[in-house]
């Protein structure tokens, strides 16, 4: 059953952001089973296609419940899903959320995530009426930290032992972008 009624599809120059579908299972599995791509994600890499289906179902359920939104990032030229991105941990009453994202390693360092995040941040501030968008990033994830800073986010805090993954606790930086400071969007 498709519960993606009124899902906001966003297009950029090279990308189409649309719901993650069961037919994307192989691409989801490819990215989410890659140890290097999941290194800072905060969850174990997937071990089976069944886990990929469950993840896709979780994306759909969270959208249906109004608690999160996750877009599939599709390369227009190839009609291939290359990653996902979205908003989670949102508070509609406080008009705030967190952004999350990952990309198949094959597509790293080509500007796709910058293009993606600009589009969804614009939608978050203007379509979902968020006032604050935050990101939590491990200190050692320099690529993600540089990307977020390039997009206008400011580091606010270091949360000690905030994330548990692989049986260990990790510190996380909190970055935030406020609508009033979001000149690019």
SERO-4910 file (N, C-alpha, C, O; in steps of 0.05 Angstrom, whole numbers):
BEGIN
 pado doro    nc1    nc2    nc3   cac1   cac2   cac3    cc1    cc2    cc3    oc1    oc2    oc3
  Unk    A     17    -24      0      0      0      0     18     25      0     36     27     16
  Unk    A     13     43    -18     28     68    -20     16     89     -1     -6     97     -5
  Unk    A     32     97     18     23    118     37     37    144     32     38    162     49
  Unk    A     49    147      8     64    171      1     46    192    -12     56    207    -29
  Unk    A     21    194     -5      4    214    -16     15    242    -10     23    247     13
  Unk    A     15    259    -30     24    287    -27     53    289    -19     61    310     -7
  Unk    A     69    269    -24     98    270    -18    111    292    -36    106    292    -60
  Unk    A    126    310    -24    138    332    -40    162    322    -56    183    315    -45
  Unk    A    159    321    -82    181    314   -100    195    339   -107    183    359   -115
  Unk    A    222    339   -105    238    363   -110    258    357   -132    271    335   -131
  Unk    A    261    375   -151    280    371   -172    301    393   -171    295    416   -166
  Unk    A    326    384   -176    349    403   -178    360    399   -206    348    385   -222
  Unk    A    382    412   -211    394    410   -238    399    381   -246    393    373   -268
  Unk    A    412    366   -228    420    339   -234    404    317   -220    408    293   -227
  Unk    A    388    324   -201    376    305   -183    345    307   -181    334    328   -186
  Unk    A    333    285   -174    305    284   -167    303    272   -140    314    250   -135
  Unk    A    290    286   -121    286    277    -94    257    267    -92    239    283    -96
  Unk    A    254    242    -86    227    229    -86    226    208    -64    246    203    -51
  Unk    A    202    197    -59    201    176    -38    220    153    -43    226    147    -66
  Unk    A    229    140    -22    245    116    -25    224     93    -27    207     90    -10
  Unk    A    227     77    -48    207     56    -55    219     29    -51    243     25    -50
  Unk    A    202      9    -48    211    -19    -46    228    -27    -70    247    -43    -68
  Unk    A    222    -15    -93    238    -21   -117    267    -10   -116    283    -17   -133
  Unk    A    272      6    -95    299     17    -91    316     -2    -73    338      6    -65
  Unk    A    306    -25    -66    318    -42    -47    347    -48    -52    364    -46    -34
  Unk    A    355    -54    -77    383    -61    -83    401    -37    -79    423    -40    -68
  Unk    A    392    -13    -86    409     11    -83    411     18    -53    433     25    -44
  Unk    A    389     15    -38    390     20     -9    409      0      4    425      7     21
  Unk    A    406    -25     -3    424    -46      8    453    -40      2    471    -42     19
  Unk    A    459    -32    -23    486    -26    -31    499     -4    -14    522     -7     -5
  Unk    A    484     17     -9    494     39      7    495     33     37    516     37     50
  Unk    A    473     22     47    471     18     76    485     -7     86    487    -12    110
  Unk    A    496    -23     68    512    -46     76    542    -40     74    559    -57     82
  Unk    A    549    -17     63    577     -9     59    588      2     85    579     22     95
  Unk    A    607    -12     96    619     -5    122    630     23    122    627     38    141
  Unk    A    644     31    101    655     58     99    634     79     97    636    100    110
  Unk    A    613     74     81    592     94     79    576     97    105    565    119    110
  Unk    A    575     76    121    560     77    146    577     83    170    568     83    193
  Unk    A    603     88    166    622     92    187    613    111    209    617    106    233
  Unk    A    601    133    201    592    154    220    562    156    224    552    174    237
  Unk    A    548    137    212    518    139    210    504    134    237    483    145    242
  Unk    A    516    117    253    503    111    279    486     86    279    471     81    297
  Unk    A    488     70    258    475     44    257    493     24    244    511     31    228
  Unk    A    489     -1    251    505    -23    239    499    -24    209    476    -20    200
  Unk    A    519    -30    192    513    -35    164    493    -58    161    493    -77    176
  Unk    A    476    -56    141    456    -77    136    470   -102    128    491   -102    115
  Unk    A    458   -124    135    470   -151    129    453   -167    109    462   -187     99
  Unk    A    428   -157    104    411   -173     86    392   -154     71    388   -131     79
  Unk    A    381   -165     49    362   -150     34    336   -146     50    323   -125     47
  Unk    A    330   -164     68    306   -162     85    309   -137    103    290   -123    107
  Unk    A    333   -132    113    338   -108    129    334    -83    112    325    -62    122
  Unk    A    342    -84     87    337    -61     69    308    -56     65    299    -33     66
  Unk    A    292    -77     62    263    -74     60    251    -61     85    234    -44     84
  Unk    A    261    -71    108    251    -60    134    258    -30    136    242    -15    147
  Unk    A    282    -23    128    290      6    129    272     23    111    263     44    119
  Unk    A    266     13     87    248     27     69    221     30     81    208     51     79
  Unk    A    211      9     93    185     10    107    185     30    130    165     44    134
  Unk    A    207     32    144    210     51    166    209     80    155    196     97    168
  Unk    A    222     85    133    221    111    120    192    118    114    183    141    119
  Unk    A    177    100    102    149    104     94    131    109    118    115    127    119
  Unk    A    135     92    139    118     95    163    123    122    177    105    135    187
  Unk    A    148    131    178    154    156    192    142    180    176    134    199    188
  Unk    A    141    178    149    128    198    134     98    198    139     86    219    143
  Unk    A     87    174    138     58    172    143     49    182    170     28    194    173
  Unk    A     66    178    190     60    187    217     65    217    222     57    228    242
  Unk    A     79    229    203     85    258    205    109    263    224    111    286    233
  Unk    A    125    243    229    148    247    247    174    252    233    194    260    246
  Unk    A    175    247    207    200    250    192    194    248    162    172    241    154
  Unk    A    213    256    146    211    253    117    239    245    107    259    257    114
  Unk    A    239    225     89    264    216     78    260    214     47    243    200     37
  Unk    A    277    230     33    277    229      4    297    210     -6    319    206      5
  Unk    A    291    197    -28    311    182    -44    323    202    -63    309    217    -76
  Unk    A    350    201    -64    364    219    -82    370    204   -108    384    184   -108
  Unk    A    357    213   -130    359    199   -155    374    216   -175    368    239   -180
  Unk    A    394    204   -187    409    217   -209    392    217   -234    387    196   -245
  Unk    A    384    241   -243    365    242   -265    375    228   -290    361    213   -303
  Unk    A    401    232   -297    412    221   -321    410    191   -322    405    179   -344
  Unk    A    415    178   -300    415    149   -299    390    137   -287    386    113   -287
  Unk    A    372    154   -275    349    144   -260    357    124   -239    344    103   -235
  Unk    A    379    130   -225    390    112   -205    389    126   -177    397    149   -175
  Unk    A    380    111   -157    380    121   -130    409    120   -120    421     99   -120
  Unk    A    420    143   -111    448    144   -102    451    150    -72    473    150    -62
  Unk    A    428    154    -58    430    159    -29    402    168    -19    383    167    -34
  Unk    A    402    176      6    377    187     17    384    211     35    407    215     43
  Unk    A    364    227     41    367    250     58    340    257     70    319    248     59
  Unk    A    340    272     91    314    280    102    316    293    129    337    299    139
  Unk    A    292    297    140    289    309    166    278    289    186    260    274    179
  Unk    A    288    289    210    278    272    231    281    287    258    290    309    259
  Unk    A    272    274    279    272    287    306    259    315    304    269    334    315
  Unk    A    237    317    290    225    343    287    204    348    308    190    331    318
  Unk    A    202    373    315    181    383    333    166    404    317    176    426    312
  Unk    A    142    397    310    125    416    295    118    441    312    117    463    302
  Unk    A    113    436    338    106    459    355    130    478    359    125    502    362
  Unk    A    154    468    359    178    485    362    190    493    335    209    508    334
  Unk    A    179    482    314    188    488    286    217    482    283    232    498    272
  Unk    A    226    459    292    254    451    289    256    421    281    237    406    284
  Unk    A    279    415    270    284    388    260    314    383    259    330    401    264
  Unk    A    322    358    252    350    352    246    351    341    218    332    328    208
  Unk    A    373    346    205    377    336    178    396    311    179    414    311    195
  Unk    A    390    292    162    408    269    160    411    261    131    393    267    114
  Unk    A    433    248    124    438    241     96    460    221     94    477    218    112
  Unk    A    460    207     72    482    189     65    482    185     34    461    189     21
  Unk    A    505    178     24    508    176     -5    524    151    -11    543    145      4
  Unk    A    517    137    -32    533    115    -41    561    125    -47    565    145    -60
  Unk    A    581    110    -38    609    119    -40    617    125    -69    635    142    -73
  Unk    A    606    112    -88    612    116   -116    606    145   -125    618    154   -145
  Unk    A    589    159   -109    581    186   -117    592    208    -98    583    231   -100
  Unk    A    610    201    -81    622    220    -63    639    241    -78    649    235   -100
  Unk    A    641    264    -67    659    286    -77    652    295   -105    670    302   -121
  Unk    A    626    295   -112    617    305   -138    597    327   -135    585    336   -155
  Unk    A    593    337   -110    574    359   -105    545    351   -103    528    368   -101
  Unk    A    539    325   -104    511    316   -103    498    323    -76    475    331    -75
  Unk    A    512    318    -54    500    323    -28    496    353    -23    476    361    -11
  Unk    A    514    369    -32    511    398    -30    486    407    -45    470    422    -34
  Unk    A    482    397    -69    459    404    -85    433    394    -72    413    408    -71
  Unk    A    434    370    -61    412    358    -47    404    374    -22    380    381    -19
  Unk    A    423    379     -5    417    393     20    407    421     16    390    430     30
  Unk    A    418    436     -4    408    462    -10    378    461    -17    362    478     -8
  Unk    A    370    441    -32    342    438    -40    324    431    -16    303    443    -13
  Unk    A    332    412      0    314    404     22    314    425     45    294    429     59
  Unk    A    337    439     48    337    461     68    318    483     60    303    493     76
  Unk    A    318    490     34    299    510     24    271    500     29    254    516     38
  Unk    A    265    475     23    239    464     28    232    464     57    209    470     65
  Unk    A    251    457     74    246    456    103    238    484    114    220    486    130
  Unk    A    252    505    105    246    531    115    221    543    103    205    557    116
  Unk    A    216    537     77    194    550     63    169    532     60    147    542     60
  Unk    A    173    506     57    150    488     54    140    475     80    116    471     83
  Unk    A    159    470     98    151    458    124    152    479    147    144    472    169
  Unk    A    160    503    141    160    525    160    177    520    184    170    528    207
  Unk    A    200    506    181    219    503    203    233    530    208    238    545    190
  Unk    A    239    534    233    254    558    241    284    550    246    302    566    243
  Unk    A    288    524    253    315    515    260    319    487    248    302    469    250
  Unk    A    342    484    234    350    457    224    377    452    236    396    467    233
  Unk    A    379    429    249    404    421    262    416    397    249    403    382    234
  Unk    A    442    392    255    455    368    246    474    359    269    487    375    281
  Unk    A    474    333    274    493    322    294    514    306    279    507    288    263
  Unk    A    539    312    283    561    301    267    584    293    285    592    309    302
  Unk    A    595    270    281    619    262    296    642    280    289    646    288    265
  Unk    A    659    287    308    682    304    303    700    294    281    711    310    266
  Unk    A    704    268    279    722    257    259    710    256    231    725    250    212
  Unk    A    685    263    228    672    263    202    676    291    189    658    307    186
  Unk    A    701    296    181    708    323    171    694    330    145    687    353    141
  Unk    A    689    311    127    675    317    102    647    327    107    638    347     95
  Unk    A    633    314    126    605    323    132    606    350    146    589    367    141
  Unk    A    624    354    164    626    379    179    632    402    159    620    423    161
  Unk    A    650    398    140    657    419    121    633    425    103    628    448     96
  Unk    A    618    404     95    595    408     78    574    425     93    564    445     82
  Unk    A    568    418    117    548    433    133    556    462    137    540    480    135
  Unk    A    582    466    143    592    493    147    589    509    121    582    533    122
  Unk    A    595    497     99    592    510     73    563    519     68    559    539     54
  Unk    A    545    504     79    516    510     75    506    531     95    482    537     95
  Unk    A    524    541    112    516    562    131    510    554    159    503    571    176
  Unk    A    513    528    165    508    519    192    531    527    211    554    530    202
  Unk    A    525    532    236    545    540    256    546    519    278    526    509    287
  Unk    A    570    513    286    574    494    308    565    507    334    573    529    341
  Unk    A    548    493    349    538    503    374    549    489    399    553    502    419
  Unk    A    554    463    397    562    449    421    575    422    414    573    412    391
  Unk    A    589    411    433    599    384    431    585    368    452    586    373    476
  Unk    A    570    348    443    555    330    461    572    306    467    578    290    449
  Unk    A    580    303    492    598    281    500    583    255    501    562    253    512
  Unk    A    595    235    488    584    207    488    555    207    481    539    194    495
  Unk    A    547    221    460    519    225    453    508    202    436    484    196    438
  Unk    A    525    189    420    515    168    403    529    141    410    553    140    415
  Unk    A    513    120    411    524     94    416    522     78    390    500     75    379
  Unk    A    545     68    381    546     51    357    568     31    360    589     37    372
  Unk    A    564      7    351    584    -14    353    592    -18    382    615    -26    387
  Unk    A    574    -14    400    580    -18    428    597      3    442    605      0    465
  Unk    A    602     25    427    619     46    438    603     72    437    584     76    421
  Unk    A    611     91    454    598    117    455    616    137    440    640    136    441
  Unk    A    602    155    425    616    175    409    607    203    415    583    207    420
  Unk    A    625    222    414    618    250    417    606    259    391    612    248    369
  Unk    A    589    280    392    577    291    368    577    321    370    570    332    392
  Unk    A    584    334    349    580    363    347    551    369    339    540    354    323
  Unk    A    540    390    350    514    399    341    519    425    324    532    444    333
  Unk    A    508    424    300    508    447    282    479    456    278    461    439    280
  Unk    A    475    481    274    448    491    269    448    514    249    467    529    246
  Unk    A    426    515    235    420    537    217    393    548    223    373    533    224
  Unk    A    391    574    229    366    587    235    355    600    210    370    610    193
  Unk    A    329    600    207    316    612    183    325    641    179    330    648    156
  Unk    A    327    656    200    334    685    197    363    688    187    370    709    177
  Unk    A    380    667    191    408    669    182    412    654    155    434    651    146
  Unk    A    391    644    144    393    626    120    391    642     95    371    639     80
  Unk    A    410    659     90    409    676     66    408    661     40    397    671     20
  Unk    A    420    637     39    421    621     14    395    608      7    392    598    -15
  Unk    A    375    609     25    351    593     21    326    609     19    305    598     15
***
